[in-house]
Amino acid sequence: MSEKPGLHIEYVDADPVTQALCLRYWRVEGGRFVETVARIYRDEGISQTEFTALVKRHSRAWSTLIKCTRCGEPMQFATRSDYISRAERRVFQCAACTATEREQLACAKRLRLVEALERSMAQAKPLAQLDPRHCLYLWALLKYAGSEDLAYIRPYCQVRHERLTPLRDFDRDLINELWRNGVIAVDPESICTAIELDSQQNARVHFTGVRWLPTVQGASGVLLYERLEAHVLEPGFITAGAGPIKACCDQMALLECLAFLEMALEEYRLGYRAGEKTRAMVVTALKVFSVAQVCNILFRAARDAAAFYQRGGVSRDHAAKSVVGSFERLMEKSVANEWVVTPFRRNFNLPQSVLSRLVYNRLLGTDDGGFTGCHVTLPDCAAALP
């Protein structure tokens, strides 16, 4: 163990008696304090609280060896405990220099984001030239996380009262797609802790912690929202974007089913993340059944997996993975025997997402994409597009 540094004591408005007391408190020899605190305050006939307050008020202790690596200011110790815990450190930076360095880093981060925003604005497209799917995504994102004045989009981690898309894992994909295609950019006013600079001084952002700004040419804030809503709801939008809109509906139908399966398995305490095989099975089922009917089949498959686990002899993971085979068998039997699969109503634990409401309820006029009303299947809904 290396020898602890000595101390330089400064006195503040202290008479000789008080100075002597402070010196007894701070006196170090061979890296150890010479006297115990209890012995000193008992000798003086005062309480420990009074003695500690007196030392703090009338003395300051500075290291004779450890100094700030930036400005050379010696390390200051507030108490003996502070000295014991910090005296072994040989690399030290004072609070003022730390604050300065933090501010310089924040400025560097903000500069990189400003540069990126300026590049995005220079390449921004007007609403009429945006991909119809990106228009729907941006509209939903503004609904989901737009600030009160619609000047920016709040960090994703701050919005939990509803769902952006049916499956939270897809939320990241949606925002990333808008970002990579220049429809939104990171707001330079985002908190600094959500941004990092790599060795080349390039900014890396934490997806859930940064704010976003729409980068659409010719409009921003409330004006952008109003124009975006009018653009999406005008009659020609569905006609021009029938393909992308149908692709968006197909994607949401798949996500609704995967989200339902995830929720059903969690209720049985069987954790499971859908892979490509599960996705392929659900896509196949959606060609025949509505979303609400597929959820019925998925529920039965999840129930069978739970029963399989309860019989014993298998792990939770093995039981959860059996849901794919069970779902496939139930689907094939339903088709072969021409069974009427009762549509499920939406589970209150899995409310309709913002994107789903905008696409189905506002744009297509189909209540909740087949969960209510006449239970229109997704292919029928898409075929109804002009």
Buried (B, 14 or more C-beta within 10 A) or exposed (E): EEEBBEBEBEBEEBEEEBBEBBBBBBBBEEBEBEEEBEEBBEEBEBEEEEBBEBBBEBBBBBBEBBBBEBEEBBBBBEBBEEBBEBBEEEEBBBEEBEEBEEEEBBEBBBEBBEEBBEEBBEEBBEBEEBBBBBBBBBBBBBBBBBEEEBBBBBBBEEBEEEBBBBBBEBBBEBBEBBBEBBBBBBBBEBEBEBBEEEEEEEBEBBBBBBBBBBBBBEBBBEEBBEBBBEBBEEEEBBEBBBEBBBBBBBBBBBBBBBBBBBBBBEBBEBEBEBEEEBBEBBEBBBEBBBBBBBBBBBBBBBBBBBEBBEEEEBEBEEBBBBBBBBBBEBBEEBBEEEEEBEBBEBBEEBBBBBBBBBBBBEBBEBBBBBBBEEBBBBBEBBEEBE
